[in-house]
Amino acid sequence: QVQLVESGGGLVQPGGSLRLSCAASGGSTIAMGAMEWYRQAPGSERELVATLTNRGYINYGEAVRGRFTISIDNARNTVYLQMNSLKPEDTAVYYCRALLYGIAYWGKGTLVTVSS
């Protein structure tokens, strides 16, 4: 059973940066078909933030392209989301998702609040 634990969320001022981590256990990130970050703001649907596939394909949601970067450390079984130039509208719970043999696994999320 794959388990994902996100960390790194918190309160940051507009224009600031945060780095989120997603640690995977019960399965190697090398075996994952894709590792992804999603977010859900209050009153909104969950939206895709970034995707990284096992073939190296990377894609970002339109709202974060150019500001966020997804990366992976397979030795640590951890995927990261570097978030720069944060805006109040980036406030949301950020979730990690792993795809393994067609099955999606989710973490419980970490809250990011962008406010002055």
NUNUKE-870239 format. One line per 2 residues: their letters; for each residue y, z, x negated of N, C-alpha, C. Coordinates in nm, 3 decimals. Example, Ala and Ser with C-alpha at 12.3 -4.5 7.8 and 13.67 -1.06 7.14 Angstrom:
// residues 2
AS) -0.569:0.780:-1.319:-0.450:0.780:-1.230:-0.330:0.780:-1.320 ~ -0.225:0.708:-1.285:-0.106:0.714:-1.367:0.003:0.787:-1.290
***
This chain:
// residues 116
QV) -0.119:0.000:-0.084:0.000:0.000:0.000:0.125:0.000:-0.088 ~ 0.208:-0.100:-0.071:0.330:-0.110:-0.149:0.435:-0.014:-0.091
QL) 0.498:0.060:-0.178:0.609:0.147:-0.137:0.732:0.112:-0.217 ~ 0.845:0.110:-0.150:0.972:0.076:-0.213:1.071:0.190:-0.192
VE) 1.140:0.228:-0.297:1.238:0.336:-0.289:1.370:0.287:-0.348 ~ 1.472:0.281:-0.263:1.604:0.240:-0.308:1.684:0.360:-0.356
SG) 1.775:0.335:-0.449:1.866:0.438:-0.496:1.994:0.371:-0.548 ~ 2.095:0.454:-0.573:2.219:0.403:-0.631:2.335:0.388:-0.534
GG) 2.309:0.412:-0.406:2.418:0.402:-0.310:2.516:0.518:-0.323 ~ 2.628:0.505:-0.253:2.727:0.610:-0.257:2.862:0.561:-0.208
LV) 2.963:0.641:-0.235:3.101:0.607:-0.195:3.174:0.544:-0.314 ~ 3.238:0.431:-0.289:3.311:0.362:-0.395:3.440:0.305:-0.335
QP) 3.543:0.298:-0.416:3.670:0.243:-0.369:3.666:0.090:-0.366 ~ 3.747:0.030:-0.283:3.755:-0.118:-0.283:3.786:-0.171:-0.422
GG) 3.717:-0.277:-0.459:3.732:-0.334:-0.593:3.636:-0.275:-0.696 ~ 3.567:-0.169:-0.659:3.475:-0.104:-0.751:3.339:-0.170:-0.756
SL) 3.249:-0.108:-0.832:3.115:-0.163:-0.853:3.010:-0.055:-0.832 ~ 2.892:-0.100:-0.794:2.774:-0.015:-0.784:2.653:-0.096:-0.825
RL) 2.551:-0.029:-0.875:2.425:-0.096:-0.900:2.315:-0.024:-0.822 ~ 2.251:-0.097:-0.735:2.139:-0.043:-0.659:2.008:-0.074:-0.731
SC) 1.913:0.017:-0.716:1.779:-0.001:-0.771:1.676:0.009:-0.661 ~ 1.568:-0.064:-0.678:1.455:-0.058:-0.585:1.329:-0.048:-0.669
AA) 1.268:0.069:-0.668:1.147:0.093:-0.746:1.025:0.069:-0.659 ~ 0.933:-0.014:-0.708:0.812:-0.047:-0.633:0.692:0.028:-0.690
SG) 0.605:0.074:-0.603:0.479:0.136:-0.642:0.369:0.083:-0.551 ~ 0.246:0.092:-0.600:0.134:0.041:-0.522:0.116:-0.108:-0.537
GS) 0.195:-0.168:-0.623:0.185:-0.312:-0.647:0.284:-0.352:-0.753 ~ 0.248:-0.450:-0.833:0.337:-0.495:-0.940:0.438:-0.596:-0.888
TI) 0.560:-0.585:-0.936:0.663:-0.681:-0.895:0.627:-0.822:-0.941 ~ 0.546:-0.831:-1.048:0.505:-0.962:-1.096:0.423:-1.034:-0.988
AM) 0.347:-0.958:-0.909:0.261:-1.017:-0.807:0.335:-1.053:-0.679 ~ 0.457:-1.001:-0.665:0.530:-1.022:-0.541:0.574:-1.168:-0.528
GA) 0.564:-1.221:-0.407:0.613:-1.355:-0.381:0.765:-1.361:-0.389 ~ 0.828:-1.252:-0.345:0.973:-1.244:-0.350:1.016:-1.099:-0.338
ME) 1.129:-1.069:-0.399:1.195:-0.942:-0.383:1.333:-0.971:-0.327 ~ 1.373:-0.893:-0.227:1.498:-0.925:-0.157:1.577:-0.798:-0.127
WY) 1.705:-0.818:-0.110:1.794:-0.713:-0.060:1.853:-0.759:0.073 ~ 1.852:-0.667:0.168:1.916:-0.686:0.298:2.016:-0.573:0.319
RQ) 2.103:-0.591:0.415:2.192:-0.482:0.453:2.217:-0.483:0.603 ~ 2.251:-0.367:0.654:2.281:-0.354:0.795:2.400:-0.260:0.813
AP) 2.506:-0.316:0.866:2.626:-0.239:0.895:2.615:-0.182:1.036 ~ 2.687:-0.074:1.065:2.682:-0.015:1.200:2.717:-0.118:1.307
GS) 2.633:-0.128:1.407:2.659:-0.221:1.517:2.629:-0.366:1.487 ~ 2.572:-0.393:1.370:2.543:-0.531:1.331:2.394:-0.549:1.305
ER) 2.353:-0.676:1.303:2.214:-0.705:1.271:2.194:-0.699:1.119 ~ 2.070:-0.680:1.081:2.036:-0.680:0.940:2.052:-0.822:0.885
EL) 2.114:-0.833:0.768:2.138:-0.964:0.710:2.087:-0.970:0.567 ~ 2.047:-1.090:0.527:1.999:-1.113:0.392:2.116:-1.111:0.294
VA) 2.099:-1.036:0.186:2.200:-1.028:0.081:2.160:-1.114:-0.038 ~ 2.036:-1.098:-0.086:1.993:-1.171:-0.204:1.842:-1.183:-0.205
TL) 1.795:-1.295:-0.261:1.653:-1.324:-0.274:1.622:-1.364:-0.416 ~ 1.510:-1.313:-0.467:1.458:-1.355:-0.597:1.309:-1.378:-0.580
TN) 1.265:-1.504:-0.600:1.124:-1.534:-0.584:1.051:-1.527:-0.718 ~ 0.918:-1.529:-0.710:0.838:-1.521:-0.833:0.846:-1.650:-0.915
RG) 0.908:-1.754:-0.860:0.930:-1.878:-0.936:1.071:-1.884:-0.992 ~ 1.145:-1.774:-0.977:1.278:-1.767:-1.035:1.388:-1.820:-0.946
YI) 1.355:-1.857:-0.822:1.458:-1.903:-0.730:1.543:-1.786:-0.684 ~ 1.673:-1.802:-0.687:1.766:-1.698:-0.646:1.863:-1.756:-0.542
NY) 1.888:-1.677:-0.441:1.984:-1.718:-0.339:2.060:-1.595:-0.290 ~ 2.184:-1.618:-0.249:2.268:-1.509:-0.202:2.326:-1.543:-0.065
GE) 2.352:-1.438:0.010:2.423:-1.457:0.135:2.566:-1.502:0.107 ~ 2.621:-1.577:0.200:2.754:-1.634:0.179:2.860:-1.527:0.153
AV) 2.846:-1.414:0.218:2.948:-1.308:0.208:2.952:-1.240:0.071 ~ 2.844:-1.254:-0.007:2.838:-1.181:-0.134:2.829:-1.273:-0.255
RG) 2.815:-1.403:-0.230:2.797:-1.497:-0.341:2.916:-1.490:-0.436 ~ 2.886:-1.479:-0.566:2.991:-1.468:-0.667:3.029:-1.326:-0.701
RF) 2.985:-1.230:-0.619:3.018:-1.090:-0.644:2.895:-1.004:-0.673 ~ 2.782:-1.040:-0.614:2.659:-0.963:-0.630:2.560:-1.041:-0.716
TI) 2.476:-0.966:-0.790:2.374:-1.028:-0.874:2.243:-0.953:-0.858 ~ 2.136:-1.027:-0.828:2.003:-0.968:-0.819:1.930:-0.993:-0.951
SI) 1.854:-0.892:-0.995:1.776:-0.907:-1.116:1.651:-0.821:-1.104 ~ 1.557:-0.842:-1.197:1.431:-0.770:-1.190:1.386:-0.730:-1.329
DN) 1.325:-0.612:-1.336:1.263:-0.564:-1.459:1.115:-0.541:-1.426 ~ 1.032:-0.637:-1.459:0.891:-0.626:-1.423:0.820:-0.514:-1.499
AR) 0.868:-0.481:-1.616:0.808:-0.371:-1.692:0.828:-0.238:-1.620 ~ 0.938:-0.227:-1.547:0.968:-0.104:-1.472:0.936:-0.117:-1.323
NT) 0.886:-0.235:-1.282:0.857:-0.257:-1.139:0.980:-0.228:-1.053 ~ 1.095:-0.272:-1.101:1.221:-0.238:-1.035:1.307:-0.363:-1.020
VY) 1.368:-0.375:-0.903:1.465:-0.482:-0.880:1.601:-0.418:-0.860 ~ 1.703:-0.487:-0.905:1.839:-0.433:-0.902:1.932:-0.524:-0.821
LQ) 2.038:-0.463:-0.774:2.146:-0.540:-0.712:2.276:-0.488:-0.771 ~ 2.337:-0.569:-0.856:2.468:-0.535:-0.912:2.575:-0.585:-0.817
MN) 2.659:-0.494:-0.771:2.761:-0.528:-0.673:2.898:-0.504:-0.734 ~ 2.976:-0.609:-0.746:3.111:-0.602:-0.803:3.214:-0.641:-0.698
SL) 3.338:-0.607:-0.724:3.449:-0.641:-0.636:3.417:-0.604:-0.492 ~ 3.373:-0.482:-0.474:3.329:-0.438:-0.342:3.445:-0.432:-0.243
KP) 3.413:-0.465:-0.119:3.510:-0.468:-0.010:3.466:-0.371:0.099 ~ 3.559:-0.324:0.180:3.519:-0.235:0.291:3.412:-0.296:0.380
ED) 3.413:-0.426:0.396:3.312:-0.491:0.481:3.173:-0.496:0.418 ~ 3.162:-0.451:0.292:3.030:-0.438:0.230:2.963:-0.307:0.269
TA) 3.034:-0.221:0.339:2.976:-0.094:0.382:2.857:-0.118:0.473 ~ 2.743:-0.061:0.434:2.619:-0.083:0.508:2.508:-0.001:0.444
VY) 2.396:0.006:0.513:2.273:0.055:0.453:2.204:-0.065:0.389 ~ 2.171:-0.052:0.262:2.108:-0.161:0.187:1.958:-0.133:0.175
YC) 1.880:-0.235:0.211:1.735:-0.223:0.211:1.673:-0.321:0.112 ~ 1.566:-0.276:0.051:1.487:-0.360:-0.037:1.366:-0.409:0.043
RA) 1.328:-0.534:0.021:1.210:-0.590:0.086:1.128:-0.665:-0.017 ~ 0.996:-0.645:-0.010:0.903:-0.717:-0.097:0.807:-0.799:-0.010
LL) 0.778:-0.920:-0.055:0.680:-1.004:0.012:0.558:-1.018:-0.077 ~ 0.443:-0.976:-0.025:0.320:-0.981:-0.102:0.212:-1.040:-0.013
YG) 0.164:-1.159:-0.049:0.059:-1.227:0.026:0.096:-1.237:0.174 ~ 0.222:-1.269:0.199:0.266:-1.291:0.336:0.301:-1.166:0.414
IA) 0.287:-1.051:0.353:0.319:-0.925:0.420:0.450:-0.872:0.364 ~ 0.538:-0.829:0.455:0.668:-0.775:0.414:0.663:-0.623:0.412
YW) 0.715:-0.567:0.304:0.726:-0.422:0.289:0.873:-0.387:0.274 ~ 0.913:-0.278:0.339:1.053:-0.236:0.338:1.069:-0.096:0.282
GK) 1.181:-0.076:0.214:1.221:0.058:0.177:1.297:0.122:0.292 ~ 1.336:0.248:0.272:1.408:0.320:0.377:1.558:0.302:0.370
GT) 1.607:0.242:0.263:1.748:0.209:0.253:1.831:0.311:0.178 ~ 1.946:0.263:0.130:2.044:0.349:0.065:2.182:0.309:0.117
LV) 2.264:0.411:0.146:2.393:0.385:0.210:2.500:0.357:0.106 ~ 2.572:0.249:0.128:2.688:0.214:0.046:2.812:0.219:0.135
TV) 2.910:0.297:0.094:3.035:0.309:0.168:3.149:0.269:0.076 ~ 3.225:0.169:0.119:3.339:0.121:0.042:3.466:0.160:0.117
SS) 3.537:0.255:0.060:3.654:0.309:0.130:3.748:0.374:0.030 ~ 3.877:0.370:0.060:3.974:0.439:-0.024:4.004:0.577:0.033
***
